[in-house]
Amino acid sequence: MKNIAKVIAAVLVLAAMVTTFNVQAFAYSDIPDYFDFGDCTVSIDAGSYKDVWVRSNYKYTCYLGAHTSSRTYIECTEKAGSEYVRLHIGPDETEKNVIFYFYVRDDAVADQGLYDEIEVYVQNIDYEYAKRADEAAFLKWYAYNNKDFNAYDYYMNYPDLRNAYGLDANSLYTHYYTTGIFEHRVANKLL
């Protein structure tokens, strides 16, 4: 009984100290004086995104580790403070682990090499989509691409057009302006 009373008293004293001294616990950072993350590892499906809470005590910059998709990127302010950053994984991403690096970039910090990271485990990788995207990549530079039509986007968005016209950019262009536009098909961004 005396031992139980001592343990309870010790817990109460520690709880009072935490409350009194406003102790902060950093669960997800190797350098908690600079960064704190809501999660340091996340799973994201290829072709999707996830918002992750980040607190930085200093201005920072982001770098993307090994990846295979031009549509894998991060949206962030790179300012000191608390925010949700959005981690995007491209639909044609084939790298199983993608790392987003956060480097301290602030004149108030002498060591500009300080960094931490969020690792993304890419789920539901569609290797067929990635193969198709590689084969069609040249359509991104089709001579008649404009703000309303991009041959690559149109090709990737519609399986029926892939089957009917293949990688023939001229046929895709003609289809969009004679039929697709009236069917409200999307040709200027990937769906």
HELIX and SHEET records of a PDB file:
HELIX    1   1 LYS A    2  PHE A   21  1                                  20    
HELIX    2   2 TYR A  127  ALA A  136  1                                  10    
HELIX    3   3 ALA A  137  TRP A  141  5                                   5    
HELIX    4   4 ALA A  151  ASN A  157  1                                   7    
HELIX    5   5 PRO A  159  TYR A  165  1                                   7    
HELIX    6   6 ALA A  169  HIS A  175  1                                   7    
HELIX    7   7 TYR A  176  GLY A  180  3                                   5    
SHEET    1   A 4 PHE A  35  PHE A  37  0                                        
SHEET    2   A 4 SER A  48  SER A  56 -1                                        
SHEET    3   A 4 GLY A  81  ILE A  89 -1                                        
SHEET    4   A 4 TYR A  73  GLU A  75 -1                                        
SHEET    1   B 4 THR A  41  ASP A  45  0                                        
SHEET    2   B 4 TYR A 115  GLN A 123  1                                        
SHEET    3   B 4 ASN A  97  VAL A 104 -1                                        
SHEET    4   B 4 TYR A  60  LEU A  64 -1                                        
END                                                                             
